[in-house]
Each structure stands twice: as C-alpha cells, then as structure tokens.
C-alpha cells in the first residue's frame, strides 16, 4: 500500500508566491557556488570560517528548494470567496466565543503556507484549526493549550473574504 502525500491547502495567490520563491532560490544557486569557490581560495578548509559559512548558506538554500519542490505537487488550491459555509472549512471565517466568557474572536481558516496568526489567519493544521474543521454553528470544541484546556463555541461561519 502506498502512502499518499498530505494535501496542503493554498490560495492561487499563495501557490504563485511559493512558485516565485522557488524561482528566486534556484537563481541564487550560482551565487552560493561562487561564494564557496572564493572561500576555498582563503586556504585551509578546516579553519576557514568563510568556507563553512558559504557551505551552510548553500545547504540552507538547497533545503528550502527541496522543501518547496516537495510541497508544490501536494497543493490543492481554494478560494475564500467560494468556501462552503455550512460547516467550518478551509477558506471560511469563523467567529468563536470562549465558553463562559463574552470575548469573541474571528479566525480565517487557511492552509499552512498562508498561516498568519497575527492577522487572524490560522492553519487547518494548527490545533484550533483542526478542532474547528467540519464543525457547525453552535458546536463547542475543546483545545489543549499549555495554559490548560479551553472550550470555544462556534457563533458564526462565513466566507473568508
């Protein structure tokens, strides 16, 4: 039995940004190789800080390229405007209230590539995102956080944008 790769959700714009990032990284390969070549000229490679730094930079560059190349085929695009709002899905905006408190929060459920909690975009793979996916208005979800367990009631589901 073959393991299928997990789906990564992204907007069309998010996927394009990732593809552009890959192009930029690939274009930087020759610069990284040049830095290694120049650093080799400084002498003994065992005590050559410039060489070690250039190799590390090249390694990080190649790691990021490999990571993006692995993610791109797994991407399934979605649209905030076309999100199904009957239940919480990727692309929906969700208003929640902590049970027993009157403070509400609104989160837009997105994929990991566009995760931005400071601007209230939360990944479908984050604990809160995972707990909310598939739920309906009125449902209560429980989240374990370092500060303890929290219960949230879903008040409203709408299109993400």
N, C-alpha and C positions, 0 to 999 in steps of 0.2 A: 504494500500500500504506500503510495507516495504522499508526502506531506505537502499540502498546498500552502503557499505563502499567505500570510495575513493580508487582508485588504487595508490599504492606507487611504483615507479619505482626504481629498483636497479640492478646492475650487479650481476652475480652469486657470484663473489667475495665479493661484498658489502653485499649480503644476508648472506653469510657464516660468515663474520665478525660480523654481528648482532647476528647470532645464537651463535657464540663463546662468545660474550659479555654476552648473556643471561646465558649461562652455567657458566661463571665466577661469575656473580651476584648471581645465585642460590647457588653456592658453598660457597658464603660469608654469607649466611643466618645464619648458626650456629655460626659463629664468632660474628655477630651482636647480636644474642640472648645471647651469653656468656658475652659480654660487658654489656648488660642490667643486667644480673644476678649478675655480680661482682659489678656494680654500685649500685644496690639495697642494698648491704651489707654496704654501706657507711652511711646509716641512713635515716633520714627524706627526703622523696622523693620530698617534696615541695621546699627544699633548696639544692637539690643535683644536682650540675652542671654536674657531670659526667653522672648521670642518664638521665638528659634532653638531653645531647649531644648524648648519646647512642641511645635513643629513636628517636631522629631526624635522626641519621645515618640510623637506621633501616627503618624509614619511607621513606627516600630518596631511599634506596635500593629497597624497595617494590614498590615504584612509578615507578622506572626505569624498574623493571621486568615487571610490568603491562603494561607499555608503549610499551616495545618490544614485549610482547605477543600479544598485540592488533595489532601491525604493521605487524608482520610476515605473517599472512594469507592474508593480503592486497597486499603483494609484487608481482609485475609482473616483471620478470627478462627480461633484454635486453642485447644486445651486441653492443658495439661501432662499431666493425668491420662490423656488419651486418645491420647497420642503413640505412633506406631508405633516400637517399639524394635528392630526387626530391623536397621535402619541408623540413622545419625545424621540426625535431622530437627529442624525447629523444634519445640520442646517437649520434647526429650529432655535427659537429664542424661548427660554423657559424662565418664568417668574416663580421663585420659591420663597417660602417663609419657614424660618426655624420654628418647630413645634413649641408652643408655649411662649413664644416671643412675637412681637409685632413687626420686627425688622424684616424687610423683604430684600431679595437680591435678584438680579436678572443676569442670566448667562446665555451666551450663544454657543451651541454645541458645534464643534468643528473637528477637523482631523488634527493629528499630531503636528503636521507641517505648519499649520497656521495657528497653533496653540499660542494664546497671548493672555494669560490670566489678568494681567494689569489692566487690560482693556475689555475684560469680561468675555473673552473667547476661551472656552475650555474644551480640551480634547475629549473625544469619545472614549479615550483610553485612560484618562485620569479617573481617580476613584469616584468623584462626584459625577462626572460624565457617564461613566459605566453604570452607576446606580440609577441615573435618570433615564437612560436609553430604554425605550419600549414602555415607559410608564405613561399614565394618563393624568389629566387634571383631577385633583383630589387624592391621588396616591401619596403615601408617605414613604420616603426612603431613609435608610439609616446609613450613615457614613462613619467609619472609624478613623479618627484623626489622632495625632499624638496627644492632643489635649483631651481626648475622650471620644465618646460616641455622640453623634449629633443626628437629630431627626429633622427632615425637611418635608413640607407639604408642597405639592405642585399646585400653584394657583392659576397659571395661565400658560398656554403653549401657542406660539405664533411663528410666522416665518421669520427667519433670522435677520433679514434686512428688507 
